[in-house]
């Protein structure tokens, strides 16, 4: 009987198919593009990512994540290929995906095992940003998914907040706007359910103690177990030799053992097994990515996945 299980989030770094979409900036990821993105390279990435997802949480749970939020997915073709791969096909994943207005065409998505999670509804929230000339700055939508997880209704908010391009301080206002939008989503959820099980996951491009997360997203009804990992100098992405904990899973306090949920929070961890790391050189220990510059390394992603263990209580 499955009592302890995992949920996860993974920025899979530029999972593009090989076809050009005239409405997005994806030409680098075509056979004639900068990265010579052909079927062999694409299929290798699909197999690598499916292998990673199949192993997340396996040390404690008998199954890979019951559901997982993804970032940097181009389209439904990529998701279908991913869940149809040999390592994931036995778990009968389905998915939620919407095309977002992001200029590069990279979206968030939500995968779930149909046997254990029943989808109720999903919706997207558009983050409206402008540049210094007051022109629209197109970025990823935020995804809301609601469903029943082992007979408990849960609400999952999947994020990929604006990057730090242009500098941390100069770009901070964009991520604060994203945090404020998540608060609006939470307000909508509370209109539907007065004591909801909320899970906020994503690549925030900010850390647990950053202004956007700490002061604009968090409130007394939320817990962020990633703070403990950050205090231990852990990270999910490495940039210029420094670790950052951009990838986070935040939960409502209902998941605590003294809360009302029949699903209890156990722990949150970074999935950084040795096979996911650069084995040597100046990047030793960092996530083994698909490309370094234009050189095809054939790895996984520039991010490690993060995952949370939940436990069903006896009265579920």
ZISULCOR-V79155 format. One record per residue. PHI is phi as a letter, one per 40 degrees, with the letter a starting at -180 (999 if undefined). OMEGA is omega in degrees with one decimal (NA if undefined). Layout:
PHI	OMEGA
PHI	OMEGA
This chain:
999	-176.5
c	178.8
b	178.1
b	-176.7
a	-178.2
b	167.1
b	-170.6
a	170.5
b	-176.6
a	167.3
c	-171.2
c	174.2
f	169.4
f	173.5
c	177.7
b	167.1
c	-174.7
c	-177.2
c	177.7
c	174.3
b	-173.6
c	-176.4
c	-179.5
b	-179.5
c	-174.7
b	-172.8
c	177.1
c	-176.8
b	172.8
b	-177.4
d	-179.7
c	-177.1
c	-174.8
d	-176.7
c	-179.8
f	-171.8
c	-177.4
b	-176.9
c	179.7
c	-179.6
c	178.6
c	-178.3
c	176.8
c	178.8
c	178.0
d	-179.1
c	179.0
c	-177.9
c	179.3
c	177.3
c	178.3
c	-176.4
d	-178.6
c	-176.6
b	-177.7
c	177.2
g	-173.3
c	-178.4
c	-178.2
b	-178.7
b	178.7
c	-175.1
b	166.4
c	-174.4
d	175.7
c	168.8
a	-177.8
a	173.0
c	-179.5
b	172.4
b	178.3
g	173.0
b	-177.8
c	-172.4
a	-177.5
c	177.1
d	-179.9
c	-178.9
c	179.6
c	177.9
c	-178.7
c	-176.8
c	177.1
c	-179.8
c	-172.1
d	-175.6
c	-175.7
b	-174.9
d	-179.0
c	-173.9
c	171.7
f	176.1
c	165.6
b	-175.4
a	171.8
b	179.9
a	172.3
b	171.9
c	-179.6
b	-178.2
c	-179.0
d	-174.2
c	179.9
c	178.8
g	178.1
c	-173.0
b	166.7
c	178.3
a	-176.6
b	176.6
b	179.4
a	176.1
c	-173.8
c	-178.9
c	-172.6
b	-179.2
b	178.8
b	-178.7
c	174.6
c	175.8
a	175.0
a	-179.7
a	176.1
b	177.5
b	-176.3
c	177.8
c	-177.6
c	179.6
b	174.4
b	176.9
c	-176.1
c	177.6
c	178.8
g	174.0
c	-179.3
c	177.1
b	-172.2
c	-178.7
a	-175.8
c	169.6
c	170.8
b	-173.8
b	173.2
b	177.1
b	173.3
b	179.3
a	177.5
b	179.0
b	-174.7
f	175.0
g	174.9
b	177.4
c	178.3
b	177.7
b	-177.9
b	179.1
b	-174.6
b	-171.6
b	162.1
a	-172.0
c	-179.0
d	-175.0
c	178.3
c	177.6
d	-177.3
g	179.2
h	-175.8
c	-175.7
c	-177.0
c	-177.2
c	-173.7
c	-176.8
c	178.9
c	-179.2
c	173.4
c	175.9
c	177.6
c	178.5
c	179.1
c	177.6
c	176.5
c	177.0
c	175.9
c	177.9
c	179.1
c	177.6
d	177.1
c	179.6
c	-179.3
c	175.1
c	-178.9
c	-173.2
a	-173.2
c	176.9
a	-169.7
c	169.3
c	-176.1
b	175.4
b	178.7
b	-177.9
b	176.4
i	169.4
c	-174.2
c	-174.5
f	172.9
a	-175.8
b	-178.7
d	-178.8
c	176.6
c	-177.1
d	-176.0
c	-177.6
c	-173.0
c	-171.2
b	-176.8
b	178.8
b	-174.1
c	171.5
a	-172.7
c	-179.0
c	-177.8
b	173.5
b	178.3
b	-178.6
c	-179.8
c	-179.9
d	-179.9
c	178.9
c	178.1
c	177.6
c	177.6
c	178.5
g	177.6
c	178.5
a	177.8
b	179.2
a	-178.2
b	-177.0
b	-177.4
f	175.1
g	-178.6
b	179.3
c	175.0
b	179.0
b	-179.2
c	-174.6
c	-171.3
b	171.5
b	-176.7
b	-175.5
b	172.2
c	-175.1
c	176.4
d	-177.9
c	177.5
c	-174.1
c	177.4
c	179.0
c	-175.0
c	-176.4
c	173.7
c	174.1
b	-175.3
b	175.3
c	176.5
b	-178.0
a	173.0
b	-175.0
b	172.7
b	178.9
c	-174.6
b	178.9
d	-172.6
d	-176.2
c	178.5
c	-172.5
b	168.4
c	-172.9
c	-174.7
a	177.6
g	-175.5
c	178.3
c	-178.1
d	179.1
g	178.7
c	177.0
d	178.3
c	-170.7
c	-177.6
c	179.0
b	162.8
b	-168.6
g	177.2
c	-176.8
c	-179.2
c	180.0
c	177.4
g	-179.1
c	-169.4
b	-176.3
a	175.2
c	176.0
b	165.7
c	171.7
c	170.9
b	-176.8
a	-178.7
b	172.3
c	171.6
b	-179.1
b	174.1
c	177.1
c	-174.8
c	-175.9
c	176.0
c	NA
